[in-house]
Amino acid sequence: MHTFPWVTLGIGLLLALVLLQFSPLNAGDRFSMPLLTALLMSEFGFLATAVGAVISGREVLRAGVQLRSVTLMIGNLLLAANFIRLGLALWPEVNG
């Protein structure tokens, strides 16, 4: 089993937690990261988790359906979708 999907899942979870905590979207009166940093983090998170999902999907096709591979694929896909949603929400033109 490849270890890359595990690494991307861990990095994706870490990036998602940092973006949720310090996102410029819900800054209010607390510290928030710059907009460009948040955009770059969401883009990197999407690319990493999308590649992890593809590798996990190839493992499912190659070795058959195993709970570990399917769980990794679904986890990486959900994180990739979340990073796309967050990245689009960060653009000022999309928010109105």
PyMOL commands that set and color helices and strands:
alter all, ss='L'
color gray80, all
select helices_A, chain A and resi 4-22+24-26+35-63+67-90+92-95
alter helices_A, ss='H'
color red, helices_A
deselect
rebuild
show_as cartoon
